């Protein structure tokens, strides 16, 4: 008689900004100002026009960078370098100091999946003392500068890390980013204060710090994997 297959190792896929830390408090406002500055300088627009263009591209494409590359020939790497200089990051970061311990308690593997540039993501994780908690940082460069919620970003993640989507749990503050993940077969956890839960969301939590307590609900069929595995 053949032995039953061991359960697949869960892979926790975490967004970074507004999921692991509160980027809206100080970091996003500074990055937004830097992006508006960049557009104003490089496209010769006034302040109001630059601000409106930044917001329009962000709403339409999910990333201001995408619109600038597509319509203005801006180099993505240069734009990201110029707009993610955060010299006072330690002062700007807002996060729960228990988060490293809580994340380590989750069974399986852990990776970060961020629309931000690699250097920025690593800088944030290092300041939070989380670099060693994650085995991989999958940033916008790894996505070929094609950000979430584009399906291509998810396919690159799965392909490069050789993951089966059915073993993945995506933890995100963006409901839009969870939709393609669900279509591909991932479990989905939405970090949001909202009382509603869209159909493509498996679990809604007000804070990522609730995840350790609700890990079985997040894992679903993967919950049979023992804590600490592998």
C-alpha positions in Angstrom: 0.0 0.0 0.0 1.4 3.4 -0.9 2.0 5.9 1.9 -0.1 9.1 1.9 1.8 12.1 0.6 3.0 14.4 3.3 1.2 17.8 3.5 2.7 20.5 1.3 4.8 23.0 3.3 2.9 26.3 3.6 4.5 29.4 2.1 3.4 32.7 3.7 3.7 35.4 1.1 3.6 38.8 2.7 3.1 42.2 1.2 5.3 44.8 2.9 3.8 48.3 3.1 0.6 48.7 5.2 0.8 44.9 5.9 3.9 44.4 8.0 4.2 48.1 9.0 2.1 51.3 8.8 3.5 53.0 5.7 0.6 55.5 5.5 1.8 57.3 8.7 5.0 58.9 7.3 6.7 56.8 4.7 4.0 57.0 1.9 3.5 60.7 2.3 7.2 61.3 1.8 7.4 58.9 -1.1 4.4 60.6 -2.7 6.0 64.0 -2.3 9.2 62.7 -3.9 7.3 61.2 -6.8 5.4 64.5 -7.4 8.8 66.3 -7.2 10.2 63.9 -9.8 7.3 64.3 -12.2 7.4 68.1 -11.8 11.2 68.1 -12.7 11.3 65.5 -15.4 8.1 66.3 -17.2 8.2 70.1 -16.7 4.8 70.3 -15.1 3.6 72.6 -12.4 3.0 71.1 -8.9 -0.8 70.6 -9.3 -0.4 68.9 -12.7 2.4 66.6 -11.4 0.3 65.6 -8.3 -2.8 64.9 -10.5 -0.7 62.8 -12.9 0.9 60.8 -10.1 -2.5 60.0 -8.7 -4.0 59.1 -12.1 -1.3 56.7 -12.9 -1.4 55.1 -9.5 -5.2 54.6 -9.7 -5.1 53.3 -13.3 -2.0 51.1 -13.2 -1.5 50.3 -9.5 1.8 52.0 -9.6 2.8 55.6 -10.7 6.0 54.1 -12.2 4.1 52.0 -14.7 2.4 55.1 -16.2 5.6 57.0 -16.4 7.4 54.2 -18.2 4.5 53.5 -20.5 3.7 57.1 -21.5 6.9 59.1 -20.9 9.8 56.8 -21.4 11.0 57.2 -17.8 13.5 54.6 -16.7 11.9 52.6 -13.9 15.1 52.0 -12.0 16.0 55.7 -11.9 12.5 56.8 -10.9 12.5 54.3 -8.0 16.0 55.2 -6.8 15.2 58.9 -6.8 11.8 58.5 -5.0 12.7 56.0 -2.3 15.5 57.8 -0.4 14.5 57.6 3.2 17.3 59.0 5.3 15.2 59.1 8.5 13.5 55.7 8.1 14.0 54.6 11.7 12.0 57.7 12.9 9.3 57.1 10.3 8.6 53.4 10.8 5.5 52.4 12.7 5.0 48.7 13.5 4.2 46.3 16.3 7.4 45.3 18.1 6.1 41.8 18.6 5.9 41.1 14.9 9.2 39.1 14.5 8.1 36.6 17.2 4.6 36.3 15.8 5.9 35.7 12.3 8.4 33.0 13.5 5.5 31.1 15.1 3.9 30.5 11.7 4.5 27.0 10.3 6.3 26.8 7.0 8.3 29.3 4.9 8.0 33.1 4.7 8.7 35.5 1.8 8.1 39.1 1.1 6.3 40.1 -2.1 6.5 43.9 -2.6 5.8 46.4 -5.3 8.6 48.5 -3.8 12.2 48.4 -5.0 14.6 45.8 -3.5 16.8 48.3 -1.7 13.8 50.0 0.0 12.3 46.7 1.1 15.6 45.5 2.5 16.1 48.8 4.3 12.6 48.6 5.9 13.0 44.9 6.9 16.4 45.5 8.4 15.1 48.5 10.4 12.3 46.2 11.7 14.8 43.4 12.4 12.9 41.1 10.1 15.5 40.3 7.4 16.3 36.9 9.0 12.6 36.1 9.4 12.1 35.9 5.6 14.0 33.6 3.2 13.4 35.8 0.2 12.5 39.4 -0.8 10.7 39.4 -4.1 10.6 43.0 -5.2 9.5 45.0 -8.2 12.8 44.3 -10.0 12.0 40.5 -9.8 8.6 41.2 -11.3 10.2 42.8 -14.4 8.8 46.1 -13.2 5.3 44.7 -13.8 3.6 45.2 -10.3 0.8 43.6 -8.5 -2.1 43.2 -9.2 -0.9 42.1 -12.6 -1.0 38.3 -13.0 2.5 38.4 -14.5 3.9 39.5 -11.1 2.4 36.4 -9.4 3.5 34.0 -12.2 7.0 35.3 -11.8 6.9 34.8 -8.1 5.6 31.2 -8.5 8.0 30.4 -11.3 11.2 31.8 -9.8 10.6 30.3 -6.4 9.2 27.1 -7.8 6.0 27.3 -5.8 2.7 25.6 -6.2 0.0 28.3 -5.7 -2.0 25.8 -3.6 0.7 25.9 -0.9 0.8 29.7 -0.7 -1.0 32.1 1.6 -0.9 35.7 0.4 -1.2 38.3 3.2 -2.1 41.7 1.8 -3.7 45.0 2.7 -4.9 45.5 -0.9 -8.1 43.6 -1.8 -7.3 44.1 -5.5 -4.0 42.3 -5.1 -5.7 39.3 -3.5 -8.0 38.8 -6.5 -5.4 37.3 -8.9 -3.9 35.3 -6.1 -7.2 33.6 -5.4 -7.7 32.9 -9.1 -4.3 31.2 -9.2 -5.3 29.0 -6.3 -3.6 30.8 -3.3 -5.2 31.2 0.1 -5.9 34.9 0.7 -5.7 37.0 3.9 -6.8 40.6 3.8 -5.4 43.0 6.4 -8.1 45.6 6.7 -10.3 47.3 9.3 -13.2 46.8 6.9 -16.2 44.8 8.2 -16.9 43.4 4.8 -15.1 40.3 3.3 -15.1 40.1 -0.5 -15.6 36.6 -2.0 -12.0 36.3 -3.1 -10.8 36.8 0.5 -10.5 33.7 2.7 -9.8 35.5 6.0 -10.0 39.2 7.0 -7.9 40.4 9.9 -7.7 43.9 11.3 -3.9 43.5 11.9 -1.2 41.2 10.8 -0.5 40.6 14.5 -3.7 38.5 14.7 -2.3 36.1 12.1 -0.5 33.8 14.6 -3.8 33.3 16.6 -5.8 32.7 13.4 -3.2 30.8 11.5 -5.3 27.6 11.1 -8.1 29.6 9.6 -5.6 31.2 7.2 -4.1 27.9 6.3 -7.3 26.1 5.5 -6.4 22.7 4.1 -2.7 23.3 4.8 -3.4 23.5 8.6 -2.4 19.8 9.0 1.3 20.9 8.7 2.8 20.9 12.2 4.1 24.1 13.7 7.8 24.6 13.0 7.7 22.5 9.8 10.1 22.3 8.1 
